[in-house]
Amino acid sequence: MWDAFLQFLKRAGFAVPLDQLERDVTAPMVAAPAMHPVLMEVYRRDPLVSSLCERLVDLDEGLQEWRYRHVKMVQRTIGTKTGTGGSEGAAYLVTTLNRPIFPDLWAIRTDF
């Protein structure tokens, strides 16, 4: 979804860095500081696209809330037992709680 959004931004005339457009889409998402000025320009220049950014943040926040509820359900159900597929169960799930799917949209919050 993020990569499609970056392509959309490029078509809309924003200067999306080439390395972001050509990134390995199978790699985990990490914040790309070179995207931050681009996203700040979106928020300053285009209310409609910035509204789309906010919907992505809403989606991301909802997923993080779901992860939290999932951890609690697993802890309540199996405690510290091994999870499905041999995972570490709740211990592994806890490590995913603060891992946003759109890290750049969170990283720019302090720049508003």
HUBEL-V845361 format. One record per backbone hydrogen bond with DSSP energy under -1.0 kcal/mol. NH is the residue of the N-H (numbers start at 1). CO is the residue of the C=O. If there is no record, write none. Layout:
# HUBEL-V845361
nh-><NH	NH>
co-><CO	CO>
This chain:
# HUBEL-V845361
nh-><5	6	7	8	9	10	11	12	13	14	16	20	21	22	27	35	39	40	41	42	43	44	45	46	50	51	52	53	54	55	56	57	58	59	60	61	62	63	64	65	66	67	68	69	70	71	72	73	74	75	76	77	78	81	83	86	87	91	93	94	95	96	97	99	107	108	109	111	112>
co-><1	2	3	4	5	6	7	8	10	9	14	17	17	18	24	32	35	36	37	38	39	40	41	42	46	47	48	49	50	51	52	53	54	55	56	57	58	59	60	61	62	63	64	65	66	67	68	69	70	71	72	73	74	78	87	83	84	88	89	90	92	93	94	96	103	104	106	108	109>
